[in-house]
Amino acid sequence: MMEERLSRIMLACCMVYTVFAMFCMLRFSGTEAETDAAAGQETAGNVTAGGGRNVGSRAESYEEAAAAPQTAAESAAFPTEEAQTAGMRIPLPEGLSPDTLTVANYYDSRAVVVTLPGTYGDFYRGNVLTGSVPGVEGIFLSEPEGKTVLELRTTGLYECRYTVEGGMLALSFIDLAGTYDKVVVLDAGWRSAGAEQETIVDITQRVRQKLEAEGIHVCCTGLDGRLTPGEERAGYANALSADLLVSIRADGEAQTGIRAFYNGTYVIPSFGSPELAALLERSAASASGAGAAGLLEMEHGDTLLAGAEIPAAAVTIGCLTDPEEAALLSDAQYRERLAEGIAAAVTAAFASGG
């Protein structure tokens, strides 16, 4: 009798254990499947496959949305379709005036940013991009401060041109390497946000406009609101095979006047970095009326000038911590004179064989 009871107890224990084991296996399998599904959703939202165009969240902010929170960024698939067209066509919301959109090339970030006034996230989730551009690896959507920002990230050095036709934004991408006869990279070399960034970016834009009017192709770095490492910006200029690299900066020391810096360890016959720096110092000082404060070898840790394999120099346009120079640098006419001097130096560099 006792043996029979023990047998029943053991049988019951085995059944309980078996049920418990089966529950654990099912639970583990379900959790694993959920994890795999979640991973699949993340991959679908951020990886481009088969020529598709995706939307993902952006960790960086660009000039048009530099201060905007990124909580509105999307991470759903961007609808696309294949088409036998050159370039890319982006549908525009009905009633949107073409004059209100902007298309900006951010060369050092390898990105093209399209900005529209108004929030159109739902519109772009329901409409199709057409065309195929091998150099575009992904598209990211955000809606900062009442705007819609489409960021097209590229794999190489491209310039984007655009037209608006039939309610579509038509984009074409040009490989920059070897396309232009005269190419200069202008680096907006600000180090802190606020007054310094605004001043340097404004002067850089003024110089660009003047050089482009002279038929010189200009690519700018430092305009996207991010502090890109100097070696990356130098690498961009090198890969582009630019003729010149000019970095426009504010003086970080309590040093007034115009100074210019160059890499003395990288020597180029006939016309190199010291000659470019000398032109920048003299021309900027003469045009602005500021004092010429010196021609110097680059400071320790200047990875931009150290990494450049083309004639490269940095010009400091004054010290923003000095009250007198800060007042001058806030004046639009003074900035214009500085820009004229820097542009004249670059034009003279090309005339000298730069």
Secondary structure, DSSP 8 states (H G I E B T S, - for coil): -HHHHHHHHHHHHHHHHHHHHHHHHHHHHHHHHHHHHHHHHHHHHH---TT-EE----SS--GGGTT--STT---SEE-EEEEEEEEEEEE--TT--GGG-EEEEETTTTEEEEEEES--HHHHHHS-EEEE-TTEEEEEEE--TTEEEEEEEESS-EEEEEEEETTEEEEEEEE-TTT-SSEEEEEE---STTHHHHHHHHHHHHHHHHHHHTT-EEEEES-SSS---HHHHHHHHHHHT-SEEEEEE--SSS--SEEEEE-TTS--SSS-HHHHHHHHHHHHHHHH---EEEEEE--TT-HHHHH-SS-EEEEE---TTSHHHHHHHT-HHHHHHHHHHHHHHHHHHHHTT-
